[in-house]
């Protein structure tokens, strides 16, 4: 995973005033997945997608 994507997810989450747990719940993934993405870890491509209701983010978690 790129640092750019990790930084984008973190920046989006913080701008939205969300915790990792809140973003995970909204995206339908575990908090561990959000942590992994924000740390630049590897996740499946199927996990990455822009969920409805978050138009300000081109890519985030599913």
PDB file of N, CA, C, O and CB in Angstrom:
ATOM      1  N   UNK A   1       0.849  -1.173   0.000  1.00  0.00           N
ATOM      2  CA  UNK A   1       0.000   0.000   0.000  1.00  0.00           C
ATOM      3  C   UNK A   1       0.889   1.229   0.000  1.00  0.00           C
ATOM      4  O   UNK A   1       1.954   1.244   0.617  1.00  0.00           O
ATOM      5  CB  UNK A   1      -0.963   0.002   1.216  1.00  0.00           C
ATOM      6  N   UNK A   2       0.439   2.254  -0.698  1.00  0.00           N
ATOM      7  CA  UNK A   2       1.253   3.462  -0.790  1.00  0.00           C
ATOM      8  C   UNK A   2       1.076   4.350   0.439  1.00  0.00           C
ATOM      9  O   UNK A   2       0.033   4.351   1.093  1.00  0.00           O
ATOM     10  CB  UNK A   2       0.899   4.241  -2.054  1.00  0.00           C
ATOM     11  N   UNK A   3       2.112   5.088   0.719  1.00  0.00           N
ATOM     12  CA  UNK A   3       2.055   6.060   1.805  1.00  0.00           C
ATOM     13  C   UNK A   3       1.023   7.125   1.479  1.00  0.00           C
ATOM     14  O   UNK A   3       0.359   7.647   2.376  1.00  0.00           O
ATOM     15  CB  UNK A   3       3.440   6.700   2.050  1.00  0.00           C
ATOM     16  N   UNK A   4       0.885   7.451   0.198  1.00  0.00           N
ATOM     17  CA  UNK A   4      -0.087   8.463  -0.225  1.00  0.00           C
ATOM     18  C   UNK A   4      -1.508   8.054   0.146  1.00  0.00           C
ATOM     19  O   UNK A   4      -2.277   8.880   0.638  1.00  0.00           O
ATOM     20  CB  UNK A   4       0.010   8.697  -1.736  1.00  0.00           C
ATOM     21  N   UNK A   5      -1.864   6.805  -0.078  1.00  0.00           N
ATOM     22  CA  UNK A   5      -3.199   6.325   0.279  1.00  0.00           C
ATOM     23  C   UNK A   5      -3.369   6.328   1.790  1.00  0.00           C
ATOM     24  O   UNK A   5      -4.407   6.754   2.295  1.00  0.00           O
ATOM     25  CB  UNK A   5      -3.441   4.911  -0.285  1.00  0.00           C
ATOM     26  N   UNK A   6      -2.375   5.864   2.505  1.00  0.00           N
ATOM     27  CA  UNK A   6      -2.440   5.843   3.970  1.00  0.00           C
ATOM     28  C   UNK A   6      -2.647   7.257   4.512  1.00  0.00           C
ATOM     29  O   UNK A   6      -3.481   7.477   5.390  1.00  0.00           O
ATOM     30  CB  UNK A   6      -1.152   5.223   4.564  1.00  0.00           C
ATOM     31  N   UNK A   7      -1.886   8.207   3.985  1.00  0.00           N
ATOM     32  CA  UNK A   7      -2.017   9.598   4.423  1.00  0.00           C
ATOM     33  C   UNK A   7      -3.385  10.169   4.071  1.00  0.00           C
ATOM     34  O   UNK A   7      -3.961  10.924   4.854  1.00  0.00           O
ATOM     35  CB  UNK A   7      -0.921  10.454   3.797  1.00  0.00           C
ATOM     36  N   UNK A   8      -3.905   9.817   2.905  1.00  0.00           N
ATOM     37  CA  UNK A   8      -5.214  10.317   2.483  1.00  0.00           C
ATOM     38  C   UNK A   8      -6.329   9.814   3.385  1.00  0.00           C
ATOM     39  O   UNK A   8      -7.212  10.579   3.771  1.00  0.00           O
ATOM     40  CB  UNK A   8      -5.495   9.910   1.046  1.00  0.00           C
ATOM     41  N   UNK A   9      -6.291   8.534   3.720  1.00  0.00           N
ATOM     42  CA  UNK A   9      -7.319   7.968   4.590  1.00  0.00           C
ATOM     43  C   UNK A   9      -7.254   8.632   5.964  1.00  0.00           C
ATOM     44  O   UNK A   9      -8.285   9.018   6.516  1.00  0.00           O
ATOM     45  CB  UNK A   9      -7.147   6.432   4.718  1.00  0.00           C
ATOM     46  N   UNK A  10      -6.074   8.763   6.507  1.00  0.00           N
ATOM     47  CA  UNK A  10      -5.913   9.388   7.826  1.00  0.00           C
ATOM     48  C   UNK A  10      -6.396  10.837   7.808  1.00  0.00           C
ATOM     49  O   UNK A  10      -7.117  11.271   8.706  1.00  0.00           O
ATOM     50  CB  UNK A  10      -4.438   9.329   8.274  1.00  0.00           C
ATOM     51  N   UNK A  11      -5.992  11.579   6.776  1.00  0.00           N
ATOM     52  CA  UNK A  11      -6.375  12.991   6.647  1.00  0.00           C
ATOM     53  C   UNK A  11      -7.900  13.127   6.537  1.00  0.00           C
ATOM     54  O   UNK A  11      -8.502  13.970   7.202  1.00  0.00           O
ATOM     55  CB  UNK A  11      -5.689  13.630   5.411  1.00  0.00           C
ATOM     56  N   UNK A  12      -8.506  12.303   5.704  1.00  0.00           N
ATOM     57  CA  UNK A  12      -9.960  12.323   5.536  1.00  0.00           C
ATOM     58  C   UNK A  12     -10.657  12.043   6.862  1.00  0.00           C
ATOM     59  O   UNK A  12     -11.578  12.759   7.253  1.00  0.00           O
ATOM     60  CB  UNK A  12     -10.398  11.294   4.479  1.00  0.00           C
ATOM     61  N   UNK A  13     -10.211  11.003   7.545  1.00  0.00           N
ATOM     62  CA  UNK A  13     -10.837  10.599   8.809  1.00  0.00           C
ATOM     63  C   UNK A  13     -10.746  11.725   9.831  1.00  0.00           C
ATOM     64  O   UNK A  13     -11.722  12.037  10.513  1.00  0.00           O
ATOM     65  CB  UNK A  13     -10.173   9.321   9.364  1.00  0.00           C
ATOM     66  N   UNK A  14      -9.596  12.316   9.928  1.00  0.00           N
ATOM     67  CA  UNK A  14      -9.410  13.408  10.906  1.00  0.00           C
ATOM     68  C   UNK A  14     -10.252  14.626  10.545  1.00  0.00           C
ATOM     69  O   UNK A  14     -10.863  15.247  11.415  1.00  0.00           O
ATOM     70  CB  UNK A  14      -7.926  13.810  10.988  1.00  0.00           C
ATOM     71  N   UNK A  15     -10.280  14.967   9.250  1.00  0.00           N
ATOM     72  CA  UNK A  15     -11.108  16.091   8.813  1.00  0.00           C
ATOM     73  C   UNK A  15     -12.579  15.850   9.114  1.00  0.00           C
ATOM     74  O   UNK A  15     -13.313  16.782   9.444  1.00  0.00           O
ATOM     75  CB  UNK A  15     -10.918  16.340   7.323  1.00  0.00           C
ATOM     76  N   UNK A  16     -13.004  14.611   8.999  1.00  0.00           N
ATOM     77  CA  UNK A  16     -14.393  14.243   9.273  1.00  0.00           C
ATOM     78  C   UNK A  16     -14.667  14.155  10.774  1.00  0.00           C
ATOM     79  O   UNK A  16     -15.811  13.981  11.192  1.00  0.00           O
ATOM     80  CB  UNK A  16     -14.726  12.911   8.605  1.00  0.00           C
ATOM     81  N   UNK A  17     -13.606  14.277  11.583  1.00  0.00           N
ATOM     82  CA  UNK A  17     -13.768  14.209  13.034  1.00  0.00           C
ATOM     83  C   UNK A  17     -14.117  12.818  13.519  1.00  0.00           C
ATOM     84  O   UNK A  17     -14.811  12.658  14.524  1.00  0.00           O
ATOM     85  CB  UNK A  17     -14.829  15.172  13.480  1.00  0.00           C
ATOM     86  N   UNK A  18     -13.635  11.805  12.802  1.00  0.00           N
ATOM     87  CA  UNK A  18     -13.964  10.419  13.127  1.00  0.00           C
ATOM     88  C   UNK A  18     -12.780   9.712  13.764  1.00  0.00           C
ATOM     89  O   UNK A  18     -11.622   9.995  13.460  1.00  0.00           O
ATOM     90  CB  UNK A  18     -14.410   9.668  11.876  1.00  0.00           C
ATOM     91  N   UNK A  19     -13.101   8.789  14.649  1.00  0.00           N
ATOM     92  CA  UNK A  19     -12.076   7.896  15.180  1.00  0.00           C
ATOM     93  C   UNK A  19     -11.877   6.768  14.168  1.00  0.00           C
ATOM     94  O   UNK A  19     -12.665   6.617  13.235  1.00  0.00           O
ATOM     95  CB  UNK A  19     -12.477   7.333  16.599  1.00  0.00           C
ATOM     96  N   UNK A  20     -10.829   5.986  14.357  1.00  0.00           N
ATOM     97  CA  UNK A  20     -10.635   4.826  13.488  1.00  0.00           C
ATOM     98  C   UNK A  20     -11.815   3.871  13.617  1.00  0.00           C
ATOM     99  O   UNK A  20     -12.244   3.272  12.631  1.00  0.00           O
ATOM    100  CB  UNK A  20      -9.317   4.101  13.830  1.00  0.00           C
ATOM    101  N   UNK A  21     -12.333   3.731  14.820  1.00  0.00           N
ATOM    102  CA  UNK A  21     -13.467   2.841  15.060  1.00  0.00           C
ATOM    103  C   UNK A  21     -14.711   3.334  14.327  1.00  0.00           C
ATOM    104  O   UNK A  21     -15.457   2.537  13.759  1.00  0.00           O
ATOM    105  CB  UNK A  21     -13.751   2.726  16.563  1.00  0.00           C
ATOM    106  N   UNK A  22     -14.933   4.653  14.341  1.00  0.00           N
ATOM    107  CA  UNK A  22     -16.100   5.213  13.654  1.00  0.00           C
ATOM    108  C   UNK A  22     -15.990   5.041  12.143  1.00  0.00           C
ATOM    109  O   UNK A  22     -16.975   4.700  11.487  1.00  0.00           O
ATOM    110  CB  UNK A  22     -16.259   6.695  13.999  1.00  0.00           C
ATOM    111  N   UNK A  23     -14.809   5.273  11.587  1.00  0.00           N
ATOM    112  CA  UNK A  23     -14.621   5.071  10.154  1.00  0.00           C
ATOM    113  C   UNK A  23     -14.808   3.602   9.801  1.00  0.00           C
ATOM    114  O   UNK A  23     -15.437   3.274   8.796  1.00  0.00           O
ATOM    115  CB  UNK A  23     -13.228   5.557   9.713  1.00  0.00           C
ATOM    116  N   UNK A  24     -14.268   2.734  10.619  1.00  0.00           N
ATOM    117  CA  UNK A  24     -14.411   1.296  10.371  1.00  0.00           C
ATOM    118  C   UNK A  24     -15.885   0.908  10.340  1.00  0.00           C
ATOM    119  O   UNK A  24     -16.318   0.182   9.445  1.00  0.00           O
ATOM    120  CB  UNK A  24     -13.665   0.479  11.449  1.00  0.00           C
ATOM    121  N   UNK A  25     -16.650   1.386  11.307  1.00  0.00           N
ATOM    122  CA  UNK A  25     -18.081   1.069  11.365  1.00  0.00           C
ATOM    123  C   UNK A  25     -18.791   1.605  10.115  1.00  0.00           C
ATOM    124  O   UNK A  25     -19.584   0.895   9.497  1.00  0.00           O
ATOM    125  CB  UNK A  25     -18.723   1.666  12.653  1.00  0.00           C
ATOM    126  N   UNK A  26     -18.505   2.851   9.750  1.00  0.00           N
ATOM    127  CA  UNK A  26     -19.148   3.462   8.582  1.00  0.00           C
ATOM    128  C   UNK A  26     -18.790   2.735   7.288  1.00  0.00           C
ATOM    129  O   UNK A  26     -19.609   2.639   6.374  1.00  0.00           O
ATOM    130  CB  UNK A  26     -18.751   4.932   8.474  1.00  0.00           C
ATOM    131  N   UNK A  27     -17.557   2.222   7.217  1.00  0.00           N
ATOM    132  CA  UNK A  27     -17.090   1.554   6.002  1.00  0.00           C
ATOM    133  C   UNK A  27     -17.371   0.055   6.003  1.00  0.00           C
ATOM    134  O   UNK A  27     -17.184  -0.615   4.988  1.00  0.00           O
ATOM    135  CB  UNK A  27     -15.610   1.786   5.830  1.00  0.00           C
ATOM    136  N   UNK A  28     -17.820  -0.470   7.137  1.00  0.00           N
ATOM    137  CA  UNK A  28     -18.131  -1.902   7.194  1.00  0.00           C
ATOM    138  C   UNK A  28     -16.914  -2.796   7.285  1.00  0.00           C
ATOM    139  O   UNK A  28     -16.931  -3.930   6.805  1.00  0.00           O
ATOM    140  CB  UNK A  28     -18.920  -2.290   6.000  1.00  0.00           C
ATOM    141  N   UNK A  29     -15.854  -2.289   7.900  1.00  0.00           N
ATOM    142  CA  UNK A  29     -14.645  -3.087   8.106  1.00  0.00           C
ATOM    143  C   UNK A  29     -14.266  -3.038   9.573  1.00  0.00           C
ATOM    144  O   UNK A  29     -14.878  -2.304  10.348  1.00  0.00           O
ATOM    145  CB  UNK A  29     -13.474  -2.579   7.220  1.00  0.00           C
ATOM    146  N   UNK A  30     -13.278  -3.801   9.956  1.00  0.00           N
ATOM    147  CA  UNK A  30     -12.842  -3.805  11.352  1.00  0.00           C
ATOM    148  C   UNK A  30     -11.926  -2.609  11.620  1.00  0.00           C
ATOM    149  O   UNK A  30     -11.280  -2.098  10.705  1.00  0.00           O
ATOM    150  CB  UNK A  30     -12.117  -5.131  11.695  1.00  0.00           C
ATOM    151  N   UNK A  31     -11.874  -2.168  12.880  1.00  0.00           N
ATOM    152  CA  UNK A  31     -10.928  -1.103  13.226  1.00  0.00           C
ATOM    153  C   UNK A  31      -9.483  -1.489  12.895  1.00  0.00           C
ATOM    154  O   UNK A  31      -8.673  -0.628  12.552  1.00  0.00           O
ATOM    155  CB  UNK A  31     -11.045  -0.762  14.711  1.00  0.00           C
ATOM    156  N   UNK A  32      -9.165  -2.762  12.995  1.00  0.00           N
ATOM    157  CA  UNK A  32      -7.826  -3.230  12.648  1.00  0.00           C
ATOM    158  C   UNK A  32      -7.488  -2.982  11.188  1.00  0.00           C
ATOM    159  O   UNK A  32      -6.336  -2.705  10.852  1.00  0.00           O
ATOM    160  CB  UNK A  32      -7.696  -4.701  12.956  1.00  0.00           C
ATOM    161  N   UNK A  33      -8.484  -3.081  10.321  1.00  0.00           N
ATOM    162  CA  UNK A  33      -8.261  -2.812   8.900  1.00  0.00           C
ATOM    163  C   UNK A  33      -7.957  -1.342   8.683  1.00  0.00           C
ATOM    164  O   UNK A  33      -7.063  -1.001   7.908  1.00  0.00           O
ATOM    165  CB  UNK A  33      -9.481  -3.230   8.067  1.00  0.00           C
ATOM    166  N   UNK A  34      -8.696  -0.460   9.365  1.00  0.00           N
ATOM    167  CA  UNK A  34      -8.428   0.979   9.251  1.00  0.00           C
ATOM    168  C   UNK A  34      -7.013   1.278   9.752  1.00  0.00           C
ATOM    169  O   UNK A  34      -6.272   2.022   9.110  1.00  0.00           O
ATOM    170  CB  UNK A  34      -9.481   1.806  10.054  1.00  0.00           C
ATOM    171  N   UNK A  35      -6.643   0.708  10.882  1.00  0.00           N
ATOM    172  CA  UNK A  35      -5.285   0.912  11.420  1.00  0.00           C
ATOM    173  C   UNK A  35      -4.239   0.441  10.413  1.00  0.00           C
ATOM    174  O   UNK A  35      -3.252   1.132  10.159  1.00  0.00           O
ATOM    175  CB  UNK A  35      -5.106   0.156  12.767  1.00  0.00           C
ATOM    176  N   UNK A  36      -4.465  -0.729   9.847  1.00  0.00           N
ATOM    177  CA  UNK A  36      -3.509  -1.291   8.892  1.00  0.00           C
ATOM    178  C   UNK A  36      -3.344  -0.372   7.680  1.00  0.00           C
ATOM    179  O   UNK A  36      -2.225  -0.126   7.230  1.00  0.00           O
ATOM    180  CB  UNK A  36      -3.963  -2.690   8.440  1.00  0.00           C
ATOM    181  N   UNK A  37      -4.454   0.129   7.161  1.00  0.00           N
ATOM    182  CA  UNK A  37      -4.381   1.035   6.002  1.00  0.00           C
ATOM    183  C   UNK A  37      -3.634   2.308   6.366  1.00  0.00           C
ATOM    184  O   UNK A  37      -2.769   2.760   5.615  1.00  0.00           O
ATOM    185  CB  UNK A  37      -5.795   1.382   5.487  1.00  0.00           C
ATOM    186  N   UNK A  38      -3.965   2.890   7.521  1.00  0.00           N
ATOM    187  CA  UNK A  38      -3.312   4.136   7.932  1.00  0.00           C
ATOM    188  C   UNK A  38      -1.822   3.947   8.209  1.00  0.00           C
ATOM    189  O   UNK A  38      -1.057   4.909   8.149  1.00  0.00           O
ATOM    190  CB  UNK A  38      -3.993   4.695   9.169  1.00  0.00           C
ATOM    191  N   UNK A  39      -1.411   2.739   8.507  1.00  0.00           N
ATOM    192  CA  UNK A  39       0.009   2.462   8.747  1.00  0.00           C
ATOM    193  C   UNK A  39       0.722   2.011   7.478  1.00  0.00           C
ATOM    194  O   UNK A  39       1.910   1.691   7.507  1.00  0.00           O
ATOM    195  CB  UNK A  39       0.161   1.399   9.828  1.00  0.00           C
ATOM    196  N   UNK A  40      -0.015   1.987   6.354  1.00  0.00           N
ATOM    197  CA  UNK A  40       0.590   1.610   5.085  1.00  0.00           C
ATOM    198  C   UNK A  40       0.682   0.118   4.865  1.00  0.00           C
ATOM    199  O   UNK A  40       1.443  -0.345   4.015  1.00  0.00           O
ATOM    200  CB  UNK A  40       1.939   2.192   4.989  1.00  0.00           C
ATOM    201  N   UNK A  41      -0.096  -0.644   5.632  1.00  0.00           N
ATOM    202  CA  UNK A  41      -0.082  -2.093   5.509  1.00  0.00           C
ATOM    203  C   UNK A  41      -0.792  -2.575   4.260  1.00  0.00           C
ATOM    204  O   UNK A  41      -1.370  -1.787   3.512  1.00  0.00           O
ATOM    205  CB  UNK A  41      -0.712  -2.717   6.719  1.00  0.00           C
ATOM    206  N   UNK A  42      -0.740  -3.865   4.049  1.00  0.00           N
ATOM    207  CA  UNK A  42      -1.346  -4.483   2.880  1.00  0.00           C
ATOM    208  C   UNK A  42      -2.770  -4.920   3.189  1.00  0.00           C
ATOM    209  O   UNK A  42      -3.023  -5.577   4.198  1.00  0.00           O
ATOM    210  CB  UNK A  42      -0.511  -5.678   2.407  1.00  0.00           C
ATOM    211  N   UNK A  43      -3.694  -4.550   2.313  1.00  0.00           N
ATOM    212  CA  UNK A  43      -5.073  -5.023   2.384  1.00  0.00           C
ATOM    213  C   UNK A  43      -5.487  -5.455   0.989  1.00  0.00           C
ATOM    214  O   UNK A  43      -4.878  -5.044   0.001  1.00  0.00           O
ATOM    215  CB  UNK A  43      -6.034  -3.920   2.946  1.00  0.00           C
ATOM    216  N   UNK A  44      -6.511  -6.275   0.904  1.00  0.00           N
ATOM    217  CA  UNK A  44      -6.982  -6.738  -0.403  1.00  0.00           C
ATOM    218  C   UNK A  44      -7.581  -5.579  -1.189  1.00  0.00           C
ATOM    219  O   UNK A  44      -8.168  -4.662  -0.615  1.00  0.00           O
ATOM    220  CB  UNK A  44      -8.022  -7.869  -0.241  1.00  0.00           C
ATOM    221  N   UNK A  45      -7.426  -5.632  -2.492  1.00  0.00           N
ATOM    222  CA  UNK A  45      -7.984  -4.581  -3.344  1.00  0.00           C
ATOM    223  C   UNK A  45      -9.499  -4.490  -3.190  1.00  0.00           C
ATOM    224  O   UNK A  45     -10.062  -3.402  -3.304  1.00  0.00           O
ATOM    225  CB  UNK A  45      -7.622  -4.834  -4.810  1.00  0.00           C
ATOM    226  N   UNK A  46     -10.163  -5.605  -2.934  1.00  0.00           N
ATOM    227  CA  UNK A  46     -11.621  -5.599  -2.749  1.00  0.00           C
ATOM    228  C   UNK A  46     -12.018  -4.742  -1.547  1.00  0.00           C
ATOM    229  O   UNK A  46     -13.141  -4.244  -1.474  1.00  0.00           O
ATOM    230  CB  UNK A  46     -12.146  -7.038  -2.567  1.00  0.00           C
ATOM    231  N   UNK A  47     -11.097  -4.575  -0.616  1.00  0.00           N
ATOM    232  CA  UNK A  47     -11.379  -3.809   0.597  1.00  0.00           C
ATOM    233  C   UNK A  47     -11.396  -2.312   0.313  1.00  0.00           C
ATOM    234  O   UNK A  47     -12.054  -1.549   1.020  1.00  0.00           O
ATOM    235  CB  UNK A  47     -10.345  -4.125   1.677  1.00  0.00           C
ATOM    236  N   UNK A  48     -10.675  -1.896  -0.717  1.00  0.00           N
ATOM    237  CA  UNK A  48     -10.580  -0.472  -1.045  1.00  0.00           C
ATOM    238  C   UNK A  48     -11.710  -0.074  -1.984  1.00  0.00           C
ATOM    239  O   UNK A  48     -11.860  -0.632  -3.071  1.00  0.00           O
ATOM    240  CB  UNK A  48      -9.212  -0.146  -1.682  1.00  0.00           C
ATOM    241  N   UNK A  49     -12.492   0.891  -1.550  1.00  0.00           N
ATOM    242  CA  UNK A  49     -13.561   1.415  -2.389  1.00  0.00           C
ATOM    243  C   UNK A  49     -14.191   2.603  -1.694  1.00  0.00           C
ATOM    244  O   UNK A  49     -14.054   2.748  -0.479  1.00  0.00           O
ATOM    245  CB  UNK A  49     -14.621   0.328  -2.693  1.00  0.00           C
ATOM    246  N   UNK A  50     -14.871   3.448  -2.427  1.00  0.00           N
ATOM    247  CA  UNK A  50     -15.498   4.633  -1.835  1.00  0.00           C
ATOM    248  C   UNK A  50     -16.935   4.296  -1.437  1.00  0.00           C
ATOM    249  O   UNK A  50     -17.792   4.127  -2.305  1.00  0.00           O
ATOM    250  CB  UNK A  50     -15.468   5.837  -2.829  1.00  0.00           C
ATOM    251  N   UNK A  51     -17.203   4.198  -0.154  1.00  0.00           N
ATOM    252  CA  UNK A  51     -18.562   3.856   0.269  1.00  0.00           C
ATOM    253  C   UNK A  51     -19.523   5.022   0.063  1.00  0.00           C
ATOM    254  O   UNK A  51     -19.105   6.180   0.076  1.00  0.00           O
ATOM    255  CB  UNK A  51     -18.568   3.431   1.734  1.00  0.00           C
ATOM    256  N   UNK A  52     -20.813   4.722  -0.129  1.00  0.00           N
ATOM    257  CA  UNK A  52     -21.791   5.793  -0.293  1.00  0.00           C
ATOM    258  C   UNK A  52     -21.816   6.688   0.937  1.00  0.00           C
ATOM    259  O   UNK A  52     -21.597   6.222   2.055  1.00  0.00           O
ATOM    260  CB  UNK A  52     -23.187   5.214  -0.557  1.00  0.00           C
ATOM    261  N   UNK A  53     -22.077   7.949   0.734  1.00  0.00           N
ATOM    262  CA  UNK A  53     -22.170   8.867   1.862  1.00  0.00           C
ATOM    263  C   UNK A  53     -20.862   9.549   2.212  1.00  0.00           C
ATOM    264  O   UNK A  53     -20.823  10.367   3.131  1.00  0.00           O
ATOM    265  CB  UNK A  53     -22.670   8.142   3.050  1.00  0.00           C
ATOM    266  N   UNK A  54     -19.791   9.230   1.502  1.00  0.00           N
ATOM    267  CA  UNK A  54     -18.503   9.860   1.763  1.00  0.00           C
ATOM    268  C   UNK A  54     -17.945  10.425   0.456  1.00  0.00           C
ATOM    269  O   UNK A  54     -16.898   9.984  -0.018  1.00  0.00           O
ATOM    270  CB  UNK A  54     -17.506   8.847   2.399  1.00  0.00           C
ATOM    271  N   UNK A  55     -18.655  11.413  -0.132  1.00  0.00           N
ATOM    272  CA  UNK A  55     -18.253  11.929  -1.441  1.00  0.00           C
ATOM    273  C   UNK A  55     -16.926  12.669  -1.452  1.00  0.00           C
ATOM    274  O   UNK A  55     -16.336  12.835  -2.519  1.00  0.00           O
ATOM    275  CB  UNK A  55     -19.302  12.832  -1.953  1.00  0.00           C
ATOM    276  N   UNK A  56     -16.434  13.123  -0.298  1.00  0.00           N
ATOM    277  CA  UNK A  56     -15.178  13.856  -0.269  1.00  0.00           C
ATOM    278  C   UNK A  56     -13.950  12.965  -0.387  1.00  0.00           C
ATOM    279  O   UNK A  56     -12.830  13.465  -0.493  1.00  0.00           O
ATOM    280  CB  UNK A  56     -15.092  14.648   0.989  1.00  0.00           C
ATOM    281  N   UNK A  57     -14.145  11.669  -0.370  1.00  0.00           N
ATOM    282  CA  UNK A  57     -13.022  10.727  -0.414  1.00  0.00           C
ATOM    283  C   UNK A  57     -13.145   9.879  -1.666  1.00  0.00           C
ATOM    284  O   UNK A  57     -14.135   9.171  -1.847  1.00  0.00           O
ATOM    285  CB  UNK A  57     -12.983   9.828   0.860  1.00  0.00           C
ATOM    286  N   UNK A  58     -12.151   9.948  -2.522  1.00  0.00           N
ATOM    287  CA  UNK A  58     -12.201   9.157  -3.744  1.00  0.00           C
ATOM    288  C   UNK A  58     -12.013   7.679  -3.466  1.00  0.00           C
ATOM    289  O   UNK A  58     -12.633   6.838  -4.117  1.00  0.00           O
ATOM    290  CB  UNK A  58     -11.149   9.632  -4.718  1.00  0.00           C
ATOM    291  N   UNK A  59     -11.172   7.359  -2.515  1.00  0.00           N
ATOM    292  CA  UNK A  59     -10.942   5.964  -2.146  1.00  0.00           C
ATOM    293  C   UNK A  59     -10.898   5.867  -0.640  1.00  0.00           C
ATOM    294  O   UNK A  59     -10.272   6.688   0.031  1.00  0.00           O
ATOM    295  CB  UNK A  59      -9.632   5.417  -2.775  1.00  0.00           C
ATOM    296  N   UNK A  60     -11.550   4.881  -0.127  1.00  0.00           N
ATOM    297  CA  UNK A  60     -11.436   4.586   1.289  1.00  0.00           C
ATOM    298  C   UNK A  60     -11.696   3.100   1.461  1.00  0.00           C
ATOM    299  O   UNK A  60     -11.487   2.321   0.531  1.00  0.00           O
ATOM    300  CB  UNK A  60     -12.427   5.447   2.142  1.00  0.00           C
ATOM    301  N   UNK A  61     -12.136   2.713   2.605  1.00  0.00           N
ATOM    302  CA  UNK A  61     -12.308   1.302   2.894  1.00  0.00           C
ATOM    303  C   UNK A  61     -13.705   0.817   2.650  1.00  0.00           C
ATOM    304  O   UNK A  61     -14.659   1.595   2.685  1.00  0.00           O
ATOM    305  CB  UNK A  61     -11.933   1.021   4.291  1.00  0.00           C
ATOM    306  N   UNK A  62     -13.829  -0.423   2.409  1.00  0.00           N
ATOM    307  CA  UNK A  62     -15.132  -1.067   2.323  1.00  0.00           C
ATOM    308  C   UNK A  62     -15.155  -2.178   3.323  1.00  0.00           C
ATOM    309  O   UNK A  62     -16.159  -2.880   3.444  1.00  0.00           O
ATOM    310  CB  UNK A  62     -15.430  -1.591   0.899  1.00  0.00           C
TER     311      UNK A  62
END
